[in-house]
Amino acid sequence: TYSPILRRMLKEQVTENVVYVSGTSKLGVSSYRWFKKITRNTTTGIYTLSDITTTPSNRPHVVGGDWLNYDIGVVIGKQNVEPYSANIFRTTNGGSSWINISSSLSINGPQVSFSDNAIQIINENRIVLAYYEYINSTYETRMYYSENNGTLWTRGNFSVEPFALTSLNFEPAGQNGIICGYSPTDSSKLFYSTTDGGANWSPYILPEVSNGITLYANQITPDGTIWIVGSNNSIWKSGERESNIEIETKSEIPSEFTLSQNYPNPFNPITNISYSLPTHSNVKLTIYNIAGQVVDVLVDNEQSSGNHIIQWNASDVVSGIYLYHIQADGFNQVKKCILLK
């Protein structure tokens, strides 16, 4: 019997009839991990679910992956016990066997978090990887690329160092790419682009973007259009291809009280909680442990209408499930978050 906590880590459709999925249920050393392939029979239309050969190193959590075609793919496998190391694995036979291609990379520590689309395989030789670490009370982003299937990894260069990056995407040709993320005090560190396959990254200032906003995900469509989704009900769309980005935004005025799911979740040790107020309100936002004891009070004052985001730093509390509760002029709502150190 497994815990009801279920987290899907990877979903990748390789062809019209093949999908790879991975995930975990339960937390801690005894957590249950799975990595499977869903195949559709083109004649009968029947779907078959099969286990993928376990990647090396004592069954790590498969937290990200990408496929070039049916046979060739790469995944990130992260251990859930000390030293919490992560490795990159490559398959050339549809997951029947895997080779560790981490080589010169050293990814250690429980504070390592991986972006959405954290690893991308551009062609038969080129791979790009992005993740961030919590070091000395701040985030540090790591961006690497390999031109020879992981034999050698080179660190990408940012003209302005980012804070924490959350979503990576490349055009099929592999030269133009984008990555977005979160920065609590500097909106110029939210969105970056590259035109040389990930070797060099430059910031791009999005219109109508404020400090403290989180960009959750991005996507480059086949025609080169960029879509970006962020907190505060914001959406950006490019007017041109990635190499000449012109982005417009849509931000809705709140029509009702809402409390959003924290991001990231699970987290360690910082997460963001956003909420919307349709009117000027007295707001109290409280963190409780599972026993109902108050752990922290993040907000307790009057606030203007609009979309708000607050950061919770849980450095001083232990791993576990916590509840955050908002009270605002008669509006009450509770959501659950998971601290995983």
Order of alpha helices (4+ residues) and beta strands (2+ residues): beta-beta-beta-beta-beta-beta-beta-beta-beta-beta-beta-beta-beta-beta-beta-beta-beta-beta-beta-beta-beta-beta-beta-beta-beta-beta-beta-beta
